[in-house]
Amino acid sequence: MKGAYIRRTGTAEEIVHGDLPDPVPGPRQALVRVRACAVNPIDTYVRAGTVAMPLEFPFVVGCDLAGEVVAVGAEVDRLRTGMRVWGSNQGVLGRQGTFAELAAVDERWLYPTPDNVSDRDAAAAALVSITAHLGLIGNAALRAGETVFVNGGSGGVGSAVVQIAKILGARVIATAGTPEKRERVSRLGADLVLDYRRDDLLQTVLAAAPQGVHVYWETLREPLFDQAVALLGEGGRMVIMAGRDARPPFPVGPFYVKGCRLFGFVMFKADSHEQAAVAADLNRWLSAGKLRVPIDRVLPLSRTAEAHALQEASTIGRSGTVGGKIVIEP
């Protein structure tokens, strides 16, 4: 099979597009013919070695996939050949990744793809939508009628947070950096979308939510704690899901006086039962057309190194050139 893999950690240029042996599924694994996979920031961190993971070289990069089951192990009981599936949680914790024509995946990390959902859309939604669900429901316990502020609503996770918050009956205020991105976030359902660079951002949000927001979702690698605490109302909750090396100042006094709570979590540390329950919700919303993560571009497997470089420029360099998920089709 063809795969996108590395023989050592390093820059995006370490990614090789070439031949690898076809994986052989273990007893509890399904062999999936990958039709689409999506790039995530964590993929680039693992490839670069900035997030330490046990890696078996040659190491296939990537977390997300969607495709078709072509074989199953002897102990697999939920899946069958010919079944369309999607999943995430690969390429981490010692598991090989998904950027290849075939992937052997434990059945507990695979979910049926609704008939009316494309492989592109399923792959694009995988990790980011699971993350949004875990943060909004599992951590922040968002309730209908509450107000959510999404700092960065146009990216992969941010766009999923906006949509899932609306599905749950919340009011959404979000930021985005360009008129085009703000228009796209509005189309996703946000009630108010603002330029994060405007000088009167705090005043504008508080004019729209005089008692403060109930949940503040931070997508940036350097959390803006001063801004978040200023916008949070009494008993407000803040969710962070990035910034492993970040050490920003924290306004302790205003935070505890308001009785706020801070939630940090890593998506791939959630166990398989929790993620399967999340996937059931996501499948209902995907099938109903209520959830669709924007796709910036679709590239062939041979351009995986380029895709990683683009993702890094957007995530780390804040280039603003990627306006949604980068999908790879083997």
ZIQUI-V135321 format. One record per helix or strand of 2 or more residues. SS is the DSSP state (@ for helix, = for strand). FROM is the first residue (numbers start at 1). LEN is the number of residues. If there is no record, write none. Layout:
SS:FROM:LEN
SS:FROM:LEN
//
This chain:
=:2:5
@:12:3
=:16:4
=:29:10
@:41:8
=:59:2
=:65:8
=:84:4
=:102:5
@:107:3
=:110:3
@:119:21
=:147:5
@:156:12
=:171:6
@:179:9
=:192:4
@:201:8
=:213:6
@:225:7
=:232:9
@:252:6
=:261:4
@:267:3
@:272:16
=:295:6
@:301:15
=:325:5
//
